[in-house]
Amino acid sequence: MPRKSNTRAAHGSGTIRQRPDGRWEARFFVNGQRKSVYGATQKEARQKLTAATSDVDNGVYMQPTHLTLDAWADIWKKTYLTDVKPGTLHTYTYIMGKYLRPALGKIKLAALTAPAIQTVYNKLLKDGLSPKYIRDIHGVLHRCLSDAVAVGYLRANPADACKLPKKAAPQLAPFDEAQIGAFLAAIQGHRMEAVFYVTLFTGLRQGEVLGLTWGAVDFKRGRITVDKQLQRSRDGSGTYTLATPKNSKARHITPAPSVMAVLKHERAIQAQRRLMAGPAWSNPLDLVFTNELGHCLNPHTVYLNFKAIAADIGAPAARFHDLRHSYAVLAIRSGDDILTVQRNLGHHSAAFTLDVYGFITEQMKQESAARMEAQIRALKQA
């Protein structure tokens, strides 16, 4: 049996009733036409009613759109995401299609509430998605709804009031000195030795090292320009293209001379491969690291080779990205300041770098204190 509606006069003009679906509906009139606003609670509906009638009195009332989130998402993608990277567009589309549209797509924008969104986030977290990924999902929806606010389809962004799970501290597993020694020994003679070596001692991301071009390597100045990353095309062709780095900003790094020597050796090897391949050679992207025919290295293949080597040295849980962390730890321990490490890694701020690798500086402080204590004792005994 349908739930009996609960209708009564609201404070001010209009009425509030509870609908059979549990939501509260507040009704009021504009120019003789009945309008409605909705809330998950009676209090929320009353607040919306008060705001709407105030707008009517002040002559600034805006007619709510009848667009659903599904309909707006299609418009948003076609009209407001034309300037994002292909990878970003793919991510936004996937998140909207996988997590948001199935749960919220049929709801009209004007009826979309913070509690409804919060319920989706809570369920996804309960289903096993990480706090970070929940925050990523929220970022996509928040941007989508912010653009709806900007064009006048919404008065305010309902996602603003959502409570997000706390970000978990990043789990870093950099190689220690013994593991680095074992790793360097294990990659000697490996067909991807140069890739692993350059990554370990520059901190480049996987896409950045695989997207490194000869034009970005300045042997005369001993410098590398990091302005590209290898990225799989999103058109289903299986091809790879070069895109801008993660933060869209180029950076210049000055690696150790041994890294530049490895790159020089790789250039000589590539010249030999080009001669042997003859007409079959094809390296249109001018990549530093290629296979025998000049084609780009498959990131998944590189990853699998790394995992096999990591397992051989007793670090089966290591990720390719841990080479980047290992570089950062080495750089800090060798005396590089946080600002230099931040710039080399391409982080958006030194504060972020310190937040990620601050545990290293704390360890260094403790080690420094221990050394000073040993020095004090030696002086007392003299």
C-alpha positions as CSV (number, residue, x, y, z in Angstrom):
1,M,0.0,0.0,0.0
2,P,1.4,3.4,-0.9
3,R,2.7,5.4,2.0
4,K,0.3,8.1,3.1
5,S,1.7,11.5,2.2
6,N,2.5,13.9,5.0
7,T,1.5,17.4,3.9
8,R,1.4,20.6,5.9
9,A,1.9,24.3,5.6
10,A,5.5,25.4,5.6
11,H,7.0,28.4,7.2
12,G,6.3,31.1,4.6
13,S,4.5,30.4,1.4
14,G,4.2,26.9,0.0
15,T,3.7,23.4,1.4
16,I,5.9,20.4,2.2
17,R,4.9,16.8,1.9
18,Q,6.7,13.5,2.1
19,R,6.5,11.5,-1.1
20,P,5.9,7.7,-1.3
21,D,9.5,7.3,-2.3
22,G,10.6,8.8,1.0
23,R,11.8,12.1,-0.3
24,W,10.4,15.4,0.9
25,E,8.8,17.7,-1.7
26,A,8.2,21.4,-1.2
27,R,5.7,23.1,-3.5
28,F,5.3,26.8,-4.3
29,F,4.0,29.0,-7.0
30,V,5.7,31.3,-9.6
31,N,3.4,33.4,-11.8
32,G,0.6,31.0,-11.2
33,Q,2.6,27.9,-12.0
34,R,3.3,25.3,-9.4
35,K,7.0,24.5,-8.8
36,S,8.7,21.9,-6.6
37,V,12.0,21.4,-4.9
38,Y,13.1,18.2,-3.2
39,G,15.2,17.1,-0.2
40,A,16.2,13.9,1.5
41,T,14.9,15.3,4.8
42,Q,12.1,17.7,5.7
43,K,14.7,20.2,6.9
44,E,16.5,20.1,3.5
45,A,13.2,20.6,1.6
46,R,12.3,23.5,3.9
47,Q,15.6,25.2,3.3
48,K,15.3,24.8,-0.5
49,L,11.7,26.2,-0.3
50,T,12.9,29.2,1.7
51,A,15.7,29.9,-0.8
52,A,13.4,29.5,-3.8
53,T,10.6,31.7,-2.4
54,S,13.2,34.3,-1.5
55,D,14.5,34.3,-5.1
56,V,10.9,34.7,-6.3
57,D,10.4,37.7,-4.1
58,N,13.6,39.3,-5.2
59,G,13.0,38.6,-8.9
60,V,16.0,36.3,-9.4
61,Y,14.3,32.9,-9.4
62,M,15.8,30.5,-11.9
63,Q,13.7,27.7,-13.5
64,P,15.3,24.3,-12.6
65,T,16.4,22.3,-15.6
66,H,14.7,19.1,-16.5
67,L,18.0,17.6,-17.6
68,T,19.0,14.4,-15.9
69,L,22.6,13.7,-15.0
70,D,22.8,11.3,-17.9
71,A,21.7,14.0,-20.4
72,W,24.0,16.6,-18.9
73,A,27.0,14.2,-18.8
74,D,26.6,13.7,-22.6
75,I,26.5,17.5,-23.1
76,W,29.4,18.0,-20.7
77,K,31.6,15.5,-22.5
78,K,30.9,16.9,-25.9
79,T,31.1,20.6,-25.0
80,Y,33.2,21.1,-21.9
81,L,35.9,18.4,-22.2
82,T,37.3,19.3,-25.6
83,D,40.6,20.6,-24.1
84,V,41.5,17.7,-21.9
85,K,44.1,15.1,-22.8
86,P,42.9,11.9,-24.5
87,G,43.9,9.8,-21.4
88,T,42.0,12.2,-19.1
89,L,38.9,12.1,-21.3
90,H,39.0,8.3,-21.3
91,T,39.3,8.3,-17.5
92,Y,36.4,10.7,-17.0
93,T,34.2,8.8,-19.4
94,Y,35.1,5.5,-17.7
95,I,34.3,6.8,-14.2
96,M,31.1,8.4,-15.3
97,G,29.9,5.3,-17.1
98,K,31.1,2.7,-14.5
99,Y,30.3,4.3,-11.2
100,L,28.2,7.5,-11.5
101,R,25.7,7.2,-14.3
102,P,24.3,3.8,-13.3
103,A,23.6,5.0,-9.8
104,L,22.6,8.7,-10.4
105,G,22.1,9.1,-14.1
106,K,18.3,9.0,-14.1
107,I,18.0,11.7,-11.5
108,K,17.3,15.3,-12.6
109,L,20.1,17.7,-11.9
110,A,17.8,19.9,-9.8
111,A,16.8,16.8,-7.7
112,L,20.3,15.6,-7.2
113,T,21.2,15.9,-3.5
114,A,24.4,15.5,-1.4
115,P,22.9,12.6,0.6
116,A,22.2,10.7,-2.7
117,I,25.8,11.2,-3.9
118,Q,27.2,10.4,-0.4
119,T,25.3,7.1,-0.5
120,V,27.0,6.1,-3.8
121,Y,30.4,7.0,-2.3
122,N,29.8,5.0,0.8
123,K,28.7,1.9,-1.2
124,L,31.7,2.1,-3.4
125,L,34.0,2.3,-0.4
126,K,32.2,-0.6,1.2
127,D,32.6,-2.6,-2.1
128,G,36.3,-2.3,-1.8
129,L,37.3,0.8,-3.8
130,S,40.2,2.7,-2.3
131,P,39.8,6.1,-0.6
132,K,42.0,7.6,-3.3
133,Y,39.8,6.3,-6.0
134,I,36.6,7.5,-4.3
135,R,38.2,10.9,-4.2
136,D,39.0,10.6,-7.9
137,I,35.4,9.7,-8.7
138,H,34.3,12.7,-6.6
139,G,36.6,14.9,-8.6
140,V,35.0,13.9,-11.8
141,L,31.4,14.4,-10.6
142,H,32.3,17.7,-8.8
143,R,33.8,19.1,-12.0
144,C,30.8,17.9,-14.0
145,L,28.3,19.6,-11.6
146,S,30.4,22.7,-11.3
147,D,30.1,23.3,-15.0
148,A,26.3,22.8,-14.7
149,V,26.3,25.5,-12.0
150,A,28.4,27.8,-14.3
151,V,25.8,27.6,-17.1
152,G,22.8,28.1,-14.8
153,Y,21.5,24.5,-14.7
154,L,22.1,24.3,-10.9
155,R,22.0,26.8,-8.1
156,A,24.8,25.1,-6.2
157,N,27.0,22.0,-6.5
158,P,25.4,19.3,-4.3
159,A,28.8,17.4,-4.3
160,D,30.2,20.3,-2.2
161,A,28.6,18.9,0.9
162,C,29.9,15.3,0.5
163,K,32.3,13.8,3.1
164,L,35.2,12.1,1.5
165,P,37.2,9.2,2.9
166,K,40.7,10.2,4.2
167,K,43.5,9.6,1.9
168,A,45.6,6.6,3.0
169,A,49.3,7.3,3.4
170,P,51.2,6.2,0.3
171,Q,52.9,2.8,0.8
172,L,56.4,3.3,-0.5
173,A,58.8,0.4,-1.0
174,P,62.0,1.9,-2.3
175,F,65.0,-0.4,-2.8
176,D,67.6,-0.2,-0.1
177,E,71.3,-0.1,-0.9
178,A,71.7,-3.9,-0.9
179,Q,68.7,-4.3,-3.2
180,I,70.0,-1.6,-5.5
181,G,73.3,-3.4,-5.8
182,A,71.5,-6.7,-6.5
183,F,69.2,-5.1,-9.0
184,L,72.1,-3.5,-10.9
185,A,73.9,-6.9,-11.0
186,A,70.7,-8.6,-12.2
187,I,70.1,-6.3,-15.1
188,Q,73.6,-6.5,-16.6
189,G,73.3,-7.7,-20.1
190,H,69.5,-7.6,-20.0
191,R,67.9,-6.2,-23.2
192,M,66.1,-3.6,-21.1
193,E,69.2,-2.8,-18.9
194,A,69.4,0.8,-20.1
195,V,65.7,1.4,-19.5
196,F,65.9,0.2,-15.9
197,Y,69.2,2.0,-15.2
198,V,68.0,5.4,-16.5
199,T,64.7,5.1,-14.6
200,L,66.5,4.2,-11.3
201,F,68.9,7.1,-11.5
202,T,66.6,9.8,-12.9
203,G,63.3,9.1,-11.2
204,L,61.3,9.3,-14.5
205,R,57.9,7.8,-14.6
206,Q,57.4,4.8,-16.8
207,G,55.6,6.7,-19.5
208,E,58.3,9.4,-19.4
209,V,61.2,7.1,-19.8
210,L,59.6,5.1,-22.5
211,G,58.5,8.3,-24.2
212,L,62.0,9.9,-24.1
213,T,63.2,11.1,-27.5
214,W,66.6,11.8,-28.8
215,G,65.7,15.4,-29.3
216,A,65.2,15.7,-25.6
217,V,68.7,14.4,-24.7
218,D,71.3,17.2,-24.8
219,F,74.7,15.4,-24.6
220,K,76.6,18.6,-24.9
221,R,75.0,20.1,-21.8
222,G,74.5,16.8,-20.0
223,R,70.8,17.5,-19.7
224,I,67.5,15.8,-20.4
225,T,64.2,17.6,-21.1
226,V,61.2,15.7,-19.9
227,D,58.3,17.0,-21.9
228,K,56.6,13.9,-23.2
229,Q,55.2,10.5,-22.1
230,L,54.3,7.4,-24.1
231,Q,50.6,6.9,-24.0
232,R,48.4,4.2,-25.6
233,S,45.9,5.7,-28.1
234,R,42.3,5.6,-27.0
235,D,40.9,4.9,-30.4
236,G,41.3,1.1,-30.1
237,S,44.0,0.9,-32.7
238,G,46.6,-0.4,-30.2
239,T,49.1,2.2,-31.3
240,Y,51.1,4.6,-29.0
241,T,51.5,8.3,-29.1
242,L,53.4,11.0,-27.2
243,A,51.5,13.1,-24.8
244,T,52.5,15.9,-22.4
245,P,53.8,14.8,-19.0
246,K,51.4,14.2,-16.0
247,N,51.3,17.8,-14.9
248,S,51.5,19.2,-18.5
249,K,54.8,21.0,-17.7
250,A,58.2,20.3,-19.2
251,R,61.1,20.0,-16.8
252,H,64.9,19.8,-17.2
253,I,67.0,17.4,-15.3
254,T,70.8,17.0,-15.1
255,P,71.5,13.3,-14.5
256,A,74.7,11.8,-13.2
257,P,77.4,11.4,-16.0
258,S,77.0,7.6,-15.9
259,V,73.4,8.0,-17.0
260,M,74.4,10.1,-19.9
261,A,77.0,7.5,-20.8
262,V,74.4,4.8,-20.8
263,L,72.3,6.9,-23.2
264,K,75.3,7.4,-25.5
265,H,75.8,3.6,-25.5
266,E,72.1,3.1,-26.3
267,R,72.4,5.5,-29.2
268,A,75.2,3.4,-30.6
269,I,73.2,0.2,-30.2
270,Q,70.2,1.8,-31.9
271,A,72.4,2.8,-34.8
272,Q,73.5,-0.8,-35.2
273,R,69.9,-2.0,-35.0
274,R,68.9,0.5,-37.7
275,L,71.6,-0.8,-40.1
276,M,70.6,-4.4,-39.5
277,A,66.9,-3.7,-39.9
278,G,67.3,-1.8,-43.1
279,P,64.0,-0.8,-44.7
280,A,62.1,-2.5,-41.9
281,W,63.3,0.1,-39.4
282,S,60.6,2.5,-38.2
283,N,61.0,4.9,-35.4
284,P,58.8,7.9,-36.4
285,L,58.6,9.2,-32.8
286,D,62.5,9.3,-32.5
287,L,62.4,7.3,-29.3
288,V,65.5,6.5,-27.3
289,F,64.3,3.1,-26.2
290,T,62.9,0.8,-29.0
291,N,62.9,-2.8,-30.0
292,E,65.1,-4.2,-32.9
293,L,62.8,-2.6,-35.5
294,G,62.5,0.8,-34.0
295,H,59.1,0.3,-32.5
296,C,58.3,1.6,-29.0
297,L,58.6,-0.8,-26.1
298,N,55.3,-2.1,-24.8
299,P,54.9,-0.7,-21.2
300,H,53.3,-4.0,-20.0
301,T,56.2,-6.0,-21.4
302,V,58.7,-3.7,-19.6
303,Y,56.7,-4.1,-16.4
304,L,56.7,-7.9,-16.6
305,N,60.5,-8.0,-17.2
306,F,61.0,-5.7,-14.2
307,K,58.8,-7.9,-12.0
308,A,60.8,-11.0,-13.0
309,I,64.0,-9.3,-12.1
310,A,62.6,-8.0,-8.8
311,A,61.5,-11.5,-7.9
312,D,64.9,-12.9,-8.6
313,I,66.5,-10.4,-6.1
314,G,64.0,-11.2,-3.4
315,A,61.6,-8.3,-3.9
316,P,58.5,-9.8,-5.7
317,A,56.2,-7.1,-4.4
318,A,58.2,-4.3,-6.0
319,R,56.5,-2.1,-8.6
320,F,58.1,-0.4,-11.5
321,H,57.2,2.9,-9.8
322,D,59.3,1.9,-6.9
323,L,62.4,2.7,-9.0
324,R,61.2,6.3,-9.0
325,H,60.9,6.2,-5.2
326,S,64.3,4.6,-4.9
327,Y,65.8,7.5,-6.9
328,A,64.1,10.0,-4.6
329,V,65.5,8.3,-1.5
330,L,69.0,8.1,-3.0
331,A,68.9,11.8,-4.0
332,I,67.8,12.9,-0.5
333,R,70.3,10.7,1.2
334,S,73.1,11.9,-1.1
335,G,72.4,15.5,0.1
336,D,70.0,16.9,-2.5
337,D,67.6,19.5,-1.1
338,I,63.9,18.9,-1.3
339,L,63.4,21.6,-3.9
340,T,65.9,20.0,-6.2
341,V,64.3,16.6,-5.8
342,Q,60.8,18.1,-6.3
343,R,61.9,19.7,-9.6
344,N,63.6,16.5,-10.8
345,L,60.6,14.4,-10.1
346,G,58.2,16.9,-11.6
347,H,56.0,17.2,-8.4
348,H,53.7,20.3,-8.3
349,S,55.3,21.5,-5.1
350,A,58.2,20.9,-2.7
351,A,55.6,20.5,0.1
352,F,54.2,17.5,-1.7
353,T,57.6,16.0,-2.1
354,L,58.4,16.5,1.6
355,D,55.0,15.0,2.5
356,V,55.8,11.9,0.5
357,Y,59.5,11.4,1.4
358,G,59.5,13.2,4.8
359,F,60.2,9.9,6.6
360,I,63.6,9.9,5.0
361,T,64.6,13.3,6.3
362,E,63.4,12.2,9.8
363,Q,65.6,9.1,9.6
364,M,68.5,11.3,8.5
365,K,67.9,13.6,11.5
366,Q,68.1,10.6,13.8
367,E,71.2,9.4,12.1
368,S,72.8,12.8,12.4
369,A,72.0,12.9,16.1
370,A,73.6,9.5,16.6
371,R,76.7,10.7,14.8
372,M,76.9,13.8,16.9
373,E,76.4,11.7,20.1
374,A,79.3,9.5,19.0
375,Q,81.4,12.6,18.4
376,I,80.5,14.0,21.8
377,R,81.5,10.8,23.5
378,A,84.8,10.7,21.6
379,L,85.6,14.3,22.7
380,K,84.8,13.5,26.4
381,Q,87.2,10.6,26.3
382,A,90.0,12.6,24.7
